[in-house]
Amino acid sequence: MKNDLESVSVFVSVVKEGSFSAAARGLGLTPSAVSKRIAGLEDGLGVSLLRRTTRMIALTDAGQEFFEICSRSLSAISDAEEMLSRYRRSPHGLLRIKAPQAFGRLHIAPAIPEFMSRYPQIRVDLTLGTLAREFIEERIDVCVASADPRDANLTAKTLTPIERVTCAAPSYIEQFGRPNSVSDLALHNCLIFAGSASIENEWVLQSEDGVQRVKVSGSFRTNDAESLHLAVLAGVGLAHMPTFVVGPALESGRLISIFRDKRKVSGARMSAYYPRAKHRLPKVKAFVDYLVGTFRKKEWPGSAI
C-alpha cells in the first residue's frame, strides 16, 4: 500500500471532526476534495473505512482499527517533528567525538568542560584512538585527525598546523653528546614513532635550505606518542616529535631542541572532520566552531624554540 500521508491525515480529521464539511473547514479544503481523498484512500486499501449517510458518518470495523493506529502514528510523527525542530533551533543531543590518543588527551579533552558549560543540552561521548574511517558505521559526529580520510562525504576545518622538533633530554646529551649535523643522527639512538603517516624509520626535517629525509634507527619503537615522550624524557634517546606533545618540556628545559632551524612543517595539520550535509546539525556546528576558536588563540609551547 502506498497511500500518501496527507490522505491518511484527512481521514483522521474527518473522524475527529465528525463530518466531511467540518474537516474541510479545518484543513482549508472543499468538502468534495475531502470526499475524493477518502475515496482514493479506500480504493488504495481495498477496504471501506466509512459508512456515509446524508446526516452522519460512521466507521466500519476496519475503519475503526485503521483510525486508532493512524491517529497514534500521526501523533508520533508530530512529536518527531517537534523533536527535530529542537535540534534545528539549538545545539542539542549526544555528540560523538573521536580524536588521536595524545592530541585528544592533551588538547581535546581539556577543552570539553568549557564547551559543555556553554551548551548544557549537549552530552559528549569522546573516544581516543585511531582515525575513524567509517563515520556512518561508528556513528561519529566529529573526528579530529592529522591524516586526511579522503572521503568525499566529509568536510574539514583546519585547527592547527603541526610542527615537529628533534629533541633529547639533557641527561642523554651529557652521556652521548649532541649531534652537530643531520648526518650525526646515524651515530645516535633515535626513538621511532610507528603511527605516523610517513615512513616510520624516516625523519623529515625542513629548514630554509630545503627538506632533508634521514633514515634513523634505535632501541625503542612505539605507536603511542605519550610513551615516546616518556622515553625521551628519561634519556633513552633522541626523538622527532610534535610541539603539541613536547612543547612544555622544551620550555622548561627538560628537553633540548637539537636542530633549531630544522623542523617538519610542510603543510601538516590537525583538522576536524565531519559529514558533509545540507543541514549541519547545530551540535556539530557548535563544536567545530568552538574548536576553531580555541585553537586560533592557542600558542604551542616550544614552537619558537
N, C-alpha and C positions, 0 to 999 in steps of 0.2 A: 504494500500500500504506500502510495506516495502523494497523499493529500497534503496541501500546504498548511502551514501552521496558522495562517490567517483564517482559513475556513474553519479550523477547529476552534479558534478563538471566537469567531462569530457564533458558532453552535453553542458554546458555553455561555455567551452573553444572552442569547435567545432564551435559554433555560433559566438563567438567573433573573432576567427581566420579566419573563412570563409571556412575552408576545414578540412577534416579528417587528411590529411598529416601534415598541419601546426600545428594543435592541438597536433598531436602525437609527433612532434619535441619538442614542448614546454613542454609536460608532460613527455618526456622520455619514450614513449611507441611506439609500432609499429602501423601503420595505421590499420592493421587487428584487433589488440587488441582494438583500439578505436571503430572500427565498431561493434565489439562484445558487447562492453559496451553499445553503443547506442541501439543496437537491443534488448539487455536484458532489458534496461530501458523501451523501448516501449512495449515489451511483458508484463512486470510487470504492466505497467499503462493501457494497453489495448487500447492505442491511438498512432497514428502515429505523430511523432514530426517533422520529416524532410522529405522533398522531395529530392531524390538524382538523379542526372544526371551524366554523365561522366565528365562534366566540372564544375559543381557547386552544392551547396546545397541550399535549401530554407526552411524556416519554414512554417509549416502548421499553421492554425489559432490557434489550440490548442497548438502547439509548441511555438507560439509567446507569448501567455499568460503565458505558463509554464516557458519560458525563463525569462520573466520580473520578475516574482515572485521569481524564483530561484536565479537570479542574485542579487536581493536585499537581499535575505536571506543569500547567501554566503558572501556578503559584511558585513552583520550584524554579522555573525559568525566570520569573520576575525577581526572585531572591538572588539568582545567579547574576542577573544583570546589575542589580544593586551592588553586589559584591565587587563586580568588575569596575563599576563606577568609582568605588572607593580606591581601587588600585590605580585608576586613571587620575584621580584627584590628588593623591598624596602618596609618598613612599610608604609601603605597607607590605607586611608578609615576611616570609622566610627568604633570606638572601644567602645563596650558596657560593662560597669563595674558595678558590684553590690558588696556592702560591708555593714557590720553591721553599725548601726547608729552611735554609739560612736566611734568605731575604725575608721570608714570611715571618719567622720568629723575631728577627731583629727590627723589622720596619713595618710590616703589615699588622701583625698582632698588636703592637703598641698603639697603632692608630685607631683600632676598632672601638675602644671605650668612648672616645670623644664622638665618633660617628654615631654610636648607639644613643648617646645622650642627646644628640641633635635630632635623631629620628627614633623616638621611643616605640613606634609601632613596627619597627623592623627587628626581626630576630635573625641572628647571624650564625651560619654554620661554616666555620673556617677549617679547611683541610690543608695540611702542609705535606708536600710530596712532589712527585714528578708531574710534568705538564699534562693537563687533561686534553687529550686529542679528540675525544668524542663527547662534545658538550651535551648532546641530547641524551646519550646513554647514562652519563654521570650526573645529569641534571644540574650542570654548573651554570651559574649566572655570570660570574666574572672570574677570569683566570689571569693571574699575574705571572708573566713569564718573560725570559730573555730570548727564547727561541721562537721564531715565527711558526705557528701551527700550520700555515699555508692552507687555510680553509677559507674559501671564497665567501662563506656564510658568516664570517667573523669580522668585526670591526675592531680596530686597535687604537688606543690612545697612549702615546709615549709618556712615561712617568719620569724617567731619569736616564741619562747616559751612564754607561758602565765603564769605569776606569780601573785598570789593574796595575799593581806595582809589584816589583820583585823586592822581597824583604827577608830579613833574618833577625833573630834575637841577638842582643849584644853578646850573650854567652857563646853563641856559635861563632861569631866573628872573632872573639878573643881566642878561641881554640883553633879555628881553621883559617882565619884570615878573611879579608874582604875581597871579592872578585873586583879586579880593576877594569875588566873588559868583558864583553859578552862571551868571547871565546874561553874565558876562565871558568865559565859555568861547567864545562866538561870535567873540571877538577873538583867539583863540589857535589854534595848530596842534595839533589833537587827533589823536593817532595811533589808528588803527582796528584792532580785532581782528575778523577776518572769520570766526571759527569759533564764535561764541557762539550759544547757543540763542535769545537775544533779537535784536531788530533791530540790525544791526551798526553803524549810524551813530547809535545812541541810547544814551546812558549813563543808567543808573538809579541815582539817589543817594537814600539813605534816611537820615533823621535823626529827631529827636524831633518835628519839625514835620510829618512825613509823607514820602511818596515824591515825588521830582521826576524827571521824564523830560526829558532835554535832548538836542536834536539837535546833533550835532557834525560837524566835517569837518576834514580835514588832508591832509598831503602824503604820508603813508605808511600803507599798508594791508597786513595780512598775516594769514594763518590760523595762524601759529606764535607761541605766547606767548613763547618764548625770543628770537625775532627782535625782537619788540616790546619786550621787556625791554632788549635791547642798544641799540635805537634811543632809548628814553627815557633810558637811562644816558648816551648820547652827547650828550644835549641837543637832540635833534631836535624834541621837542615834549612835550606832556602825554600821559599815558596813564591809563586806568582799569583796574587790574589786580588779580588775586588776591594776597592777602598771602602765599600759599604760594609765589609766584614772587618778589615784590619785597620781602618782609619783611626779609631780611638787609641789603639795600641801604638800606632805611628806617632800620634800627637803626644802621648805620654812618655815615649821613649822606650817602651817595652819591646818595640820592633824598630828596625832601622831600614830605611829605603836604600836599596843597593845602587840602582841606576836612576838617578834623579831625573834625567832627561829622557828615559826610555820607559814608556808605559803603554799599555794596549788601550786604544780608544776606538779608532776606525769604525765608527757607526754603531758599536754595540750599545744596546739599550734595554731597559726593563720597561715593559708595556702592560697595559691592562687590556685584555681581550674579552669581548662579549658578543653574543649572537647578533647578527645584523637583522633588524626588524623595522617595519614601517612605524610601528608604535612602540618605542622603547619603554619598558616598564619604569615607573618613577623610582623604584628601589634601586634599579641598576644605574639609571642616570645619576641619582643622588650619590651613590658610592663612587662611581668613576669620577664624577666632578670633584668629590671630596678628596680622592687620592691625587688627582692632578693638582689641585690647590695645595695640598700638603707637601708634595714633593717639589713644587715650584719654589717653596720657601725654604726647603731643606738644603743645608750646606754639608757636604760629606766631610767628616774629619779626615785629614790626611791627604785630601786632594791637592792641596797647594804645596805638599812637601816635595 
